Amino acid sequence: MLIKGTSALVTGAGSVRPPPPPSLDRSRARRSPLGSGTRGAPSSSSSLILSLWSRRCERRPVADARSHPSSLPPRPPTFPQGIGRGLSVRLAESGASGLTLVDVSRDALEATRSLALAANPSCRVVAVVADVANAPALEAAFATHARAHGGLHLCFNNAGVGERSDWRSVVDVNLNAVVHGTRLATALMARGGGGAVVNVASAGGVFAMPQAPVYSATKAAVVLFSKSLAHLAETKRVRVNALCPQFTDTALVGAQFDALGKEKAEALLAQTGGSLLRVDQVVDAAMELVRDDARAGEALAVMNARGGVAAYVPVPDPRRWRAIDVGNPPRSGPSSRRPPPAFPAPAPVPATHRAVSVARLSADFRRATEVVTRAVPEPGPGQVLVERRWTGVNASDVNFTAGRYFGGAKKAAKMLPFDAGFESVGVVVRVGPPLEPPELSGERGRRSENPPPPLAVGQPVATTTFGGFSEYAVVESKLATPVPAATPEALALLTSGLTASIALEQAGGVDLPMIAAEEGRGRTGGEREERGRRVRKTVLVTAAAGGTGQLAAQLAKLAGHRVVATCGGARKARMLASLGVDRVVDYRAESLREVLRREFPTGIDLAYESVGGDFFAAAVDALAPKGRVIVIGMMSQYTSGGPDAKEAWTPSEHRGLPEKLLWKSGAIVGFFLPQYASEFKRHLAGLFALLEKGELKVEIDPARFVGVDACADAVAHLQGGQSIGKVVVDIAGGRRGGAAGAGAAVSKL
């Protein structure tokens, strides 16, 4: 899951209490086996943490020590830092749109709130003072979040306390509040389409802790509770996971170590790596659980050994610990290879499924198609059966039903009926036998040196083959592209994203440094950098509020260019402005030609054009010397001649076009995505990387279309000019029908 644009609730968000003054009598803390602590937030820091930090500082460069003349060692910049505060700030930094911070300490909450706002001034941050062990107070906190932010996408049940003589209070805070918080979060998320819950447990939930048995028992219960809810990912689209850090540089650990005494605490620390984890390492691991949509019902332990090791548990034997990337670049070499990931088991495959079939040729999608029921096919050698979750709607869907992609109407008519739809994301539910003999490539008798890893059942994949408007499909394994998650955002990067990225680079000559070069491939046409100097161009994107236009506009901006974008309506204009477009032209309110003539007198260097008609003519007339127009489509002409397949697409007429291009040394370049299949892998990887980092935003049309029966409505919505962002159909929602499958044995929250 991407964090940008989401809302999150964090309990124990204060996480920090000021370190006690040196004169404070600590005898009260030592009367409890592991210190005191308060509900919803850790207790105060300790002198032992300072001594451990001092030892770390002794290994710093001498220049660093000289910059702190005090006799005390320098403290870390945010000392003392807590996990809840670290989570809150990281969420804000990552682009969360709203945060609700819950803690028992108003002062600690306000401090965290200030840090979150400093990290992201546009994030709406609400602070709620509440004791998580008080059920009505916790319910009120979630209700406050719903009122403030509308929905809940992420929840971190982080509040906790250490061992206490009042052991029931430890159970209330560390376990009961986590169970209740998970129930409340799941209810909110299910109403909004899903989300992720991270329950902060402890390595004490995996390893025995004789010095803190009740604390250890509560954390073990949190781990098993979270693992027992793996089914919610399928039934409610809510992923519940547990995070199990070992000793971390926080106030809570400080109080626990201080109560033990220096000698015992250092002996205990030596058994777990000899040093404390940093809060940012733990937060990195938490973000891994959020990002990886394939993980549900997992517990991720963060170990102190070797500078920080993360491993999915239970793996108490250190010999089985394996590093897991949590935001760091992948290492190269054999040691970086990981075992194949495990994916959640998909739902049982039914005997039949439904699909949208083209029964007659027409540019009227509803008239051309019908929904049919057929047997679910079995995958053959080298094939997989994919359960489609989401499918995308494109302007050219009506060209497909009119038979324009088959070499002529006669050829298309002979192929009737055929399935509609271009793209989908889903999960693999069955894998066919391997190809025998193995496929060969290159020289005769020589196997491919880098064959793709085999697909696994449950693995999210994307397909760009015909037949996307169906519930199940058999596809060649090599044509099923693994994706991080089967989400609408991932779907938008297929036809729409690839068209924008490849067309700008290959047809427009736009340098896209964010799309990594591979095997020497890169730009093939257009203006290169002039004498080593990057030239800032003016790029016009028509229909920029649509599925591909929004991405083209953002990619051009990321490449450093000035973007002029057209749309129809104030709502779409606001969306484009939020994406950073330099000049939005609402053609319903002002003339595109007039805006280009008045505000861009030197002309347009590049136009990404998909509308045709007057928009195409305006782009050509506004071209700067050596400018070019990329034609990716002409949506206004697809059905301008009526529904008849032969007459629907009215040919373009642009008198004097060759002369206009001659005098400007201009160019018009057509772009048809299937002819650039060799570029798909490289560009798709780059687009997903941008999406993951929050540098690329995908707007999904808010109109909800569920099931294959809604495909015709979705196409009409797009063709009617009312869409904003990528139009998608929830194929899986039509199968679920809002209820779990018959005979499914699931627990209830």
C-alpha positions in Angstrom: 0.0 0.0 0.0 1.2 3.5 -0.8 1.2 6.0 2.1 0.8 9.1 0.1 -2.8 10.4 0.3 -3.8 8.0 3.1 -5.1 8.6 6.6 -3.6 6.9 9.6 -4.3 6.5 13.3 -1.4 5.9 15.7 -1.8 5.0 19.4 1.0 5.7 21.8 1.9 8.5 19.4 3.5 10.6 22.2 5.9 7.7 23.0 8.3 10.0 24.9 8.6 11.5 28.3 11.3 14.0 29.3 14.4 12.4 30.9 14.2 12.8 34.6 16.6 15.3 36.2 19.7 13.9 37.8 18.5 14.6 41.3 15.3 12.5 40.9 15.0 9.7 43.4 14.7 6.5 41.3 13.8 4.3 44.3 10.1 4.3 43.4 10.9 2.9 39.9 13.1 0.1 41.4 10.3 -1.2 43.5 8.6 -2.5 40.4 10.4 -5.3 38.6 10.7 -3.4 35.3 9.8 0.2 36.1 6.5 2.0 36.0 5.1 3.4 32.7 1.7 4.8 31.8 -1.1 3.6 29.7 -0.8 4.7 26.1 2.8 5.9 26.4 6.2 4.6 27.6 7.6 5.7 30.9 10.7 8.0 31.4 14.2 7.5 30.1 17.1 6.2 32.1 20.7 6.8 32.9 21.6 3.4 31.4 20.4 4.5 28.0 22.6 7.5 28.3 25.6 5.3 29.1 24.8 3.1 26.2 24.5 6.1 24.0 27.8 7.4 25.4 29.5 4.2 24.4 28.2 4.6 20.8 29.4 8.2 20.7 32.9 7.1 21.8 33.2 5.4 18.4 32.4 8.6 16.5 35.1 10.7 14.8 37.1 13.0 17.1 35.7 16.1 15.3 32.2 15.1 16.4 33.2 14.8 20.0 35.0 18.2 20.0 31.8 19.9 18.8 30.3 19.0 22.2 32.5 20.4 25.0 30.1 19.3 27.7 31.3 16.5 30.0 28.1 14.5 29.1 28.1 12.6 25.8 26.0 14.2 23.0 22.5 12.9 22.8 20.9 11.8 19.5 19.1 14.7 17.8 15.6 13.6 18.9 16.5 12.0 22.2 14.5 10.4 23.7 12.6 9.2 20.6 9.7 6.7 20.7 8.4 4.3 18.1 5.0 6.0 18.0 6.5 9.4 17.4 8.8 8.0 14.8 5.9 6.3 13.0 3.9 9.5 13.0 6.6 11.7 11.6 7.5 9.1 8.9 3.8 8.9 7.8 3.7 12.6 7.5 7.0 12.7 5.6 5.6 10.0 3.2 2.7 12.1 2.2 -0.2 11.0 4.5 -3.1 13.3 4.1 -4.4 12.9 7.6 -3.2 11.6 11.0 -4.9 11.0 14.3 -2.5 10.7 17.2 -3.6 9.0 20.4 -1.8 9.1 23.7 -2.4 9.7 27.4 0.0 12.7 27.5 -1.3 16.0 26.0 2.2 17.5 26.1 3.8 14.5 24.3 1.0 14.5 21.7 1.5 18.2 20.9 5.2 17.7 20.5 4.6 14.8 18.1 1.9 16.8 16.3 4.4 19.7 15.8 7.0 17.4 14.4 4.5 15.8 12.0 3.3 19.2 10.7 6.9 20.3 10.3 7.5 17.3 8.1 4.3 17.8 6.1 2.4 21.1 6.6 -0.4 20.0 4.3 -1.1 16.9 6.5 -4.2 17.3 8.8 -3.1 16.2 12.2 -5.6 15.6 15.0 -4.4 14.9 18.6 -6.7 12.8 20.9 -5.9 12.4 24.6 -7.1 9.0 25.6 -6.2 5.9 27.7 -6.3 3.0 25.2 -7.2 0.6 28.0 -10.5 2.6 28.4 -12.8 1.1 25.7 -15.2 4.1 25.4 -12.2 6.4 25.1 -10.6 4.3 22.4 -13.9 4.1 20.5 -14.2 7.9 20.7 -10.7 8.3 19.3 -11.6 6.2 16.2 -14.9 8.1 15.8 -12.9 11.4 15.9 -10.7 10.1 13.2 -13.7 9.1 11.0 -15.2 12.6 11.4 -11.9 14.4 10.7 -10.6 12.3 7.8 -13.6 10.5 6.4 -12.0 7.1 6.3 -9.1 5.0 7.7 -6.4 3.4 5.7 -3.6 2.6 8.2 -3.7 1.9 11.9 -0.7 1.4 14.2 -1.7 -0.1 17.6 1.5 1.0 19.2 0.6 1.9 22.8 2.2 -0.3 25.4 3.7 -0.6 28.9 6.4 -2.6 30.5 6.2 -5.2 33.4 4.2 -3.9 36.4 3.2 -5.2 39.8 -0.4 -4.5 38.6 -0.2 -7.2 35.9 -3.8 -6.8 34.9 -3.0 -3.2 33.6 -0.3 -4.7 31.4 -2.8 -7.1 29.9 -5.3 -4.2 29.4 -2.9 -2.0 27.6 -0.7 -4.4 25.7 -3.3 -6.9 24.6 -7.0 -5.9 25.2 -6.5 -2.5 23.7 -4.8 -4.0 20.7 -7.6 -6.4 20.1 -10.2 -3.6 20.5 -8.2 -1.2 18.3 -7.9 -3.9 15.6 -11.7 -4.5 15.7 -12.4 -0.7 15.4 -9.9 -0.2 12.6 -11.1 -3.2 10.6 -14.7 -2.0 10.8 -13.7 1.5 9.4 -11.4 0.1 6.8 -13.9 -2.4 5.4 -16.4 0.3 4.8 -13.8 2.3 2.8 -12.4 -0.5 0.6 -9.6 -1.9 2.9 -6.5 -1.0 4.7 -3.6 -2.2 6.8 -3.2 -2.7 10.6 0.2 -3.0 12.2 0.1 -4.2 15.8 3.4 -3.3 17.6 4.3 -6.3 19.6 7.9 -7.2 20.7 10.6 -9.7 20.2 9.4 -10.6 23.7 6.5 -12.2 21.9 8.8 -14.6 20.2 11.5 -15.1 22.8 10.8 -15.9 26.5 11.5 -13.0 28.9 11.9 -14.4 32.4 12.4 -10.8 33.7 9.0 -9.7 32.3 6.7 -12.8 32.0 3.4 -10.9 31.8 4.8 -8.4 29.3 6.1 -11.3 27.2 2.8 -13.2 27.3 0.9 -10.1 26.1 3.2 -9.6 23.2 3.1 -13.3 22.2 -0.7 -13.0 22.3 -0.6 -10.0 20.0 1.6 -12.0 17.5 -0.7 -14.9 17.4 -3.8 -12.7 17.3 -2.4 -10.8 14.3 -1.4 -14.0 12.5 -4.9 -15.5 13.1 -6.4 -12.6 11.1 -4.7 -13.4 7.8 -8.1 -14.2 6.3 -9.3 -10.6 6.6 -7.1 -9.7 3.6 -9.5 -11.8 1.5 -12.8 -11.2 3.2 -12.5 -7.5 4.1 -9.3 -6.4 2.2 -7.7 -5.5 5.6 -4.2 -6.8 6.2 -3.3 -7.3 9.9 0.4 -7.8 10.7 2.6 -7.7 13.8 5.9 -5.9 14.3 8.3 -7.4 16.8 11.3 -5.2 17.6 14.1 -6.2 20.0 15.5 -3.6 22.4 15.2 -0.2 20.8 16.6 3.2 21.9 13.3 4.4 23.5 12.2 5.7 26.9 10.3 2.5 27.6 13.4 0.3 27.2 15.4 2.9 29.2 13.0 2.5 32.2 13.1 -1.3 31.9 16.9 -1.4 31.8 17.3 1.1 34.6 15.1 -1.0 36.9 17.3 -4.1 36.1 20.5 -2.3 37.0 23.5 -1.7 34.7 25.2 -5.1 35.1 22.0 -7.1 34.4 20.9 -4.9 31.6 24.2 -5.0 29.8 24.3 -8.8 30.2 20.8 -9.0 28.7 21.7 -6.7 25.9 24.7 -8.7 25.1 22.5 -11.7 24.4 20.6 -9.8 21.7 23.4 -8.3 19.7 25.1 -5.9 22.2 23.5 -2.7 21.0 20.2 -1.0 20.7 18.1 -0.7 17.6 17.5 2.8 16.3 13.9 3.9 16.1 14.3 4.6 12.4 15.2 1.0 11.8 12.0 -0.2 13.5 10.0 2.4 11.6 11.6 1.1 8.3 10.3 -2.4 9.2 6.8 -1.1 9.9 6.8 0.7 6.5 7.8 -2.7 4.9 4.6 -4.2 6.4 2.5 -1.3 5.1 4.0 -1.4 1.6 4.0 -5.1 0.9 0.3 -5.9 0.0 1.2 -9.6 -0.3 1.8 -9.9 3.5 -1.2 -10.6 5.6 -1.1 -12.3 9.0 2.7 -12.0 9.2 4.9 -11.1 12.1 8.1 -9.2 11.3 10.8 -9.3 13.9 13.6 -6.6 14.0 16.7 -8.0 15.6 19.6 -6.1 17.1 22.3 -8.4 15.8 24.6 -7.4 13.0 23.4 -3.8 13.0 19.8 -4.6 12.5 18.3 -7.8 10.9 14.6 -8.2 10.0 13.0 -11.7 9.6 9.5 -13.0 9.4 8.8 -15.2 12.5 8.7 -17.6 14.1 12.4 -17.9 13.6 13.9 -17.9 17.1 17.1 -19.6 16.0 19.6 -16.8 15.0 21.1 -19.2 12.4 17.9 -18.8 10.4 17.8 -15.0 10.5 17.8 -13.4 7.1 18.0 -9.8 6.1 14.9 -8.2 4.6 15.2 -5.0 2.7 13.2 -2.2 4.4 13.9 0.7 2.2 17.6 0.1 1.5 19.0 -0.5 -2.0 19.2 -4.2 -2.9 22.6 -5.8 -2.5 24.2 -7.6 -5.4 25.7 -11.0 -5.6 24.5 -14.5 -4.5 24.0 -13.5 -0.9 21.2 -11.2 -1.9 19.0 -13.9 -3.3 15.9 -14.6 -1.3 13.7 -17.6 -1.2 10.5 -17.3 -3.2 7.9 -15.1 -1.3 4.8 -16.7 0.1 1.5 -15.2 -1.0 -1.9 -15.4 0.6 -4.0 -18.3 -0.7 -6.6 -17.1 -3.2 -10.3 -18.0 -2.9 -11.5 -21.3 -4.3 -11.9 -21.3 -8.1 -15.5 -21.8 -9.1 -16.6 -24.0 -12.0 -17.8 -21.1 -14.1 -17.1 -17.5 -14.6 -18.5 -14.5 -16.5 -17.0 -12.4 -19.3 -17.9 -9.5 -21.6 -18.0 -10.8 -25.2 -18.2 -8.8 -28.4 -21.1 -10.4 -30.3 -21.5 -7.8 -33.1 -19.2 -5.0 -34.5 -20.2 -1.6 -33.3 -18.7 1.5 -31.8 -21.6 1.5 -29.3 -20.0 -0.7 -26.6 -23.3 -1.7 -25.0 -24.8 -2.6 -28.3 -21.8 -4.6 -29.4 -21.3 -6.7 -26.2 -23.1 -9.2 -24.0 -22.2 -10.9 -20.7 -21.7 -14.7 -21.1 -21.1 -17.5 -18.6 -18.6 -20.2 -19.4 -16.5 -22.8 -17.7 -13.3 -21.7 -16.0 -10.4 -22.9 -18.2 -7.5 -24.9 -17.1 -4.0 -23.6 -17.7 -1.8 -25.6 -20.1 2.0 -25.9 -20.2 3.6 -22.6 -19.6 0.3 -21.0 -18.6 -1.4 -19.7 -15.5 -5.0 -19.1 -14.5 -5.5 -15.5 -13.3 -8.3 -14.4 -11.1 -8.9 -10.8 -12.2 -9.4 -8.3 -9.4 -9.5 -4.9 -11.3 -9.8 -4.1 -15.0 -9.2 -0.8 -16.7 -11.4 1.2 -19.1 -9.8 2.9 -22.1 -11.0 5.3 -24.8 -10.1 2.7 -27.4 -12.4 0.1 -26.0 -15.0 1.3 -28.6 -12.4 0.9 -31.4 -12.0 -2.7 -30.3 -15.7 -3.5 -30.3 -15.8 -1.8 -33.8 -13.2 -4.3 -35.0 -10.5 -1.7 -35.9 -7.6 -3.7 -34.4 -7.9 -6.8 -36.6 -6.8 -5.6 -40.0 -10.2 -4.6 -41.2 -13.9 -5.1 -40.5 -14.1 -8.3 -42.6 -11.4 -10.0 -40.6 -12.9 -8.9 -37.4 -16.4 -10.2 -38.3 -14.9 -13.6 -39.0 -13.5 -13.7 -35.5 -16.7 -13.0 -33.7 -17.4 -13.5 -30.9 -14.3 -12.3 -29.0 -13.7 -11.0 -25.5 -13.4 -7.3 -24.7 -11.0 -5.4 -22.5 -7.3 -4.7 -22.7 -5.8 -4.7 -19.2 -6.3 -6.1 -15.7 -4.6 -6.9 -12.4 -5.3 -10.0 -10.4 -3.7 -13.0 -8.7 -2.5 -16.3 -10.0 -4.8 -19.1 -8.8 -3.5 -22.1 -10.8 -0.2 -22.8 -12.5 0.1 -25.1 -15.5 2.9 -27.6 -16.0 6.3 -26.3 -17.2 7.0 -26.2 -20.9 8.6 -29.4 -22.2 11.1 -29.1 -23.7 12.2 -25.8 -22.2 11.9 -22.7 -24.4 15.2 -21.8 -26.1 16.5 -18.4 -27.0 19.5 -17.0 -28.7 21.7 -19.6 -30.4 20.2 -22.9 -31.2 20.2 -25.3 -28.3 21.0 -22.6 -25.8 18.7 -21.8 -22.9 17.8 -18.2 -21.9 20.5 -17.0 -19.5 18.1 -15.1 -17.3 14.7 -16.8 -17.4 12.0 -15.1 -15.3 11.3 -16.7 -11.9 8.2 -19.0 -12.0 4.9 -17.5 -10.9 3.4 -18.7 -7.7 -0.2 -19.2 -6.6 -1.5 -16.1 -5.0 1.1 -13.8 -6.7 -0.3 -10.5 -7.9 0.2 -10.0 -11.7 -0.8 -7.6 -14.4 -2.0 -8.6 -17.9 -2.2 -6.4 -21.1 -3.9 -9.1 -23.2 -7.3 -9.1 -24.8 -10.2 -10.3 -22.6 -9.6 -8.0 -19.6 -13.4 -7.7 -19.0 -13.7 -11.2 -17.5 -13.5 -12.8 -14.1 -10.9 -15.5 -14.9 -8.5 -16.0 -17.8 -5.7 -18.3 -18.9 -2.6 -16.4 -20.0 0.9 -17.3 -21.0 3.2 -17.1 -18.0 5.6 -14.8 -19.8 2.7 -12.4 -20.5 1.7 -12.1 -16.8 3.8 -9.4 -15.2 4.4 -9.6 -11.5 3.3 -6.4 -9.7 3.6 -5.4 -6.0 -0.1 -5.6 -5.5 -3.3 -6.0 -7.5 -4.7 -2.5 -6.9 -6.4 0.1 -9.1 -3.2 2.2 -8.9 -1.1 -0.7 -10.3 -3.8 -1.1 -13.0 -3.4 2.6 -14.0 0.2 2.1 -14.8 -0.4 -0.5 -17.5 -2.0 0.9 -20.7 -2.3 4.5 -19.4 1.1 4.7 -17.6 3.1 2.8 -20.3 1.6 5.0 -23.0 2.6 8.2 -21.2 6.1 7.1 -20.3 7.1 5.3 -23.5 5.5 7.9 -25.8 7.2 10.8 -24.0 10.6 9.1 -24.1 10.6 7.3 -27.4 8.3 9.5 -29.6 8.8 12.8 -27.9 12.5 12.6 -27.0 11.9 13.6 -23.4 14.7 12.6 -21.1 13.1 10.6 -18.3 16.0 10.0 -15.8 13.5 8.4 -13.4 13.0 5.6 -15.8 16.2 3.6 -15.5 18.1 2.8 -18.6 18.5 -0.9 -19.5 20.9 -2.5 -22.0 21.7 0.8 -23.6 18.0 1.5 -24.6 16.7 4.9 -24.1 15.4 7.8 -26.2 15.2 7.3 -29.9 14.0 10.6 -31.2 13.4 14.3 -30.6 15.6 17.0 -29.1 18.5 15.8 -27.0 20.2 17.9 -24.4 21.8 20.9 -26.1 25.6 21.2 -25.6 25.3 19.4 -22.2 22.6 21.8 -21.0 19.1 20.6 -20.1 16.5 22.6 -22.0 13.3 23.3 -20.2 10.5 22.7 -22.7 6.8 23.7 -22.8 4.7 20.6 -23.0 1.0 20.6 -23.9 -1.1 17.6 -22.6 -4.6 17.4 -23.8 -7.3 15.5 -21.9 -4.9 15.7 -19.0 -7.5 14.7 -16.4 -7.9 11.3 -17.9 -6.1 8.0 -17.2 -3.0 8.6 -19.4 -3.0 12.4 -19.5 -2.6 12.8 -15.7 0.5 10.6 -15.8 2.0 12.3 -18.9 1.6 15.6 -17.2 3.4 14.4 -14.0 6.2 12.7 -15.9 6.9 15.8 -17.9 7.0 17.8 -14.7 9.4 15.3 -13.1 11.6 15.7 -16.1 11.8 19.4 -15.4 9.5 20.8 -18.0 6.7 23.4 -18.0 3.3 21.7 -18.5 0.1 23.2 -20.0 -2.8 20.8 -19.5 -6.4 20.9 -20.8 -9.5 19.5 -19.2 -13.3 20.2 -19.1 -14.6 21.4 -15.8 -13.6 23.1 -12.6 -13.3 19.9 -10.7 -10.8 18.4 -13.2 -8.9 21.7 -13.2 -8.5 21.5 -9.4 -7.2 18.0 -9.7 -4.6 19.0 -12.3 -3.5 21.9 -10.2 -2.9 19.6 -7.3 -0.6 17.5 -9.4 1.6 20.5 -10.0 0.6 21.5 -13.6 1.9 25.0 -14.4 -1.1 26.1 -16.5 -4.5 24.4 -16.5 -6.8 25.3 -19.4 -10.5 24.5 -18.8 -11.8 24.5 -22.4 -15.3 25.0 -21.1 -14.3 28.3 -19.6 -11.6 29.7 -21.9 -10.2 29.2 -25.4 -7.2 26.9 -25.7 -6.0 28.8 -28.8 -6.2 32.1 -27.1 -4.4 31.0 -24.0 -1.5 29.5 -26.1 -1.3 32.6 -28.3 -1.4 35.1 -25.4 0.6 33.3 -22.7 3.0 31.1 -24.7 4.0 33.3 -27.7 7.2 31.4 -28.4 5.2 28.2 -28.9 4.8 24.7 -27.7 7.8 22.4 -27.9 5.9 19.2 -27.5 2.2 18.2 -27.5 0.9 14.9 -26.0 -2.4 14.8 -27.9 -5.2 12.3 -27.5 -8.4 14.3 -28.4 -8.1 15.1 -32.1 -10.2 17.6 -34.0 -9.8 21.2 -32.9 -7.4 20.2 -30.1 -5.0 18.6 -32.6 -5.3 21.7 -34.9 -4.6 24.1 -32.0 -1.5 22.1 -31.0 -0.1 22.2 -34.5 -0.8 25.9 -34.9 1.0 26.6 -31.6 4.1 24.6 -32.3 7.4 26.2 -31.7 10.2 25.8 -34.3 11.4 22.2 -34.3 8.3 21.3 -32.1 6.5 18.0 -32.4 3.1 16.5 -31.7 2.7 13.0 -30.4 -0.6 11.5 -31.5 -1.7 8.8 -29.1 -5.3 8.9 -30.1 -8.2 11.0 -31.2 -11.0 10.3 -28.8 -13.4 12.9 -30.2 -13.5 11.1 -33.5 -14.0 7.5 -32.4 -17.8 7.7 -32.3 -18.4 11.0 -34.2 -20.0 9.2 -37.1 -22.4 7.2 -35.1 -22.4 3.6 -33.8 -22.0 1.8 -37.1 -18.6 0.1 -37.1 -17.7 1.3 -40.6 -18.9 4.9 -40.3 -18.2 5.7 -36.6 -14.6 7.0 -36.9 -14.7 10.2 -39.0 -11.3 10.7 -40.8 -9.3 13.8 -39.9 -9.0 16.7 -42.4 -6.4 19.3 -41.6 -5.8 21.5 -44.7 -2.4 22.9 -45.1 -0.8 20.6 -42.6 2.4 19.8 -44.6 3.0 23.5 -45.1 2.7 24.3 -41.4 5.2 21.6 -40.5 7.6 22.7 -43.2 7.8 26.3 -42.1 8.4 25.3 -38.5 10.6 22.2 -39.1 7.8 20.5 -37.1 6.9 16.9 -36.8 3.9 14.7 -36.0 4.7 11.3 -34.5 2.1 8.6 -34.1 2.3 6.3 -31.1 0.7 2.8 -30.9 1.6 1.1 -27.6 1.7 -2.6 -28.8 4.6 -1.7 -31.1 6.8 -0.9 -28.1 6.4 -4.1 -26.2 10.2 -4.4 -25.7 10.1 -1.3 -23.5 7.3 -2.5 -21.2 9.4 -4.1 -18.5 11.8 -1.2 -18.1 9.2 1.5 -18.0 6.8 -0.4 -15.8 9.6 -0.9 -13.2 10.3 2.8 -13.3 6.7 3.8 -12.9 6.2 1.5 -9.9 9.3 2.9 -8.3 8.0 6.4 -8.7 4.6 5.4 -7.3 6.2 3.6 -4.4 8.3 6.7 -3.5 5.3 9.0 -3.7 6.7 11.0 -6.6 3.9 9.8 -9.0 0.2 10.1 -8.0 -2.6 8.1 -9.6 -6.0 9.6 -9.6 -8.8 6.9 -9.7 -12.2 8.0 -10.9 -14.5 8.1 -7.9 -17.4 6.5 -9.8 -17.7 2.9 -8.6 -18.4 0.1 -11.1 -18.6 -3.4 -9.7 -18.7 -6.7 -11.6 -18.5 -7.5 -15.4 -22.1 -6.3 -15.7 -20.9 -2.8 -15.0 -18.3 -2.7 -17.8 -20.7 -1.1 -20.3 -21.6 1.6 -17.8 -17.9 2.3 -17.2 -17.2 2.6 -20.9 -20.2 5.0 -21.3 -19.0 7.0 -18.3 -15.5 7.5 -19.9 -16.9 8.2 -23.4 -19.4 10.7 -21.9 -16.6 13.0 -20.8 -17.5 12.9 -17.1 -14.6 10.8 -15.9 -11.7 12.2 -13.8 -8.7 10.1 -13.5 -8.4 6.4 -14.4 -11.8 4.6 -14.8 -11.6 1.1 -13.3 -14.1 -1.8 -12.7 -14.0 -3.8 -9.5 -14.3 -7.3 -11.1 -13.7 -9.1 -7.8 -16.5 -7.2 -6.1 -19.0 -8.7 -8.5 -17.9 -12.2 -7.6 -18.0 -11.5 -3.8 -21.4 -9.9 -3.9 -20.6 -8.6 -0.4 -20.5 -12.0 1.2 -17.9 -14.6 2.0 -17.8 -17.8 -0.1 -20.0 -20.6 1.0 -18.4 -23.0 3.5 -15.6 -20.6 4.4 -14.4 -21.2 7.9 -13.3 -17.8 9.2 -13.1 -16.3 12.6 -15.0 -13.1 13.4 -13.5 -10.0 14.9 
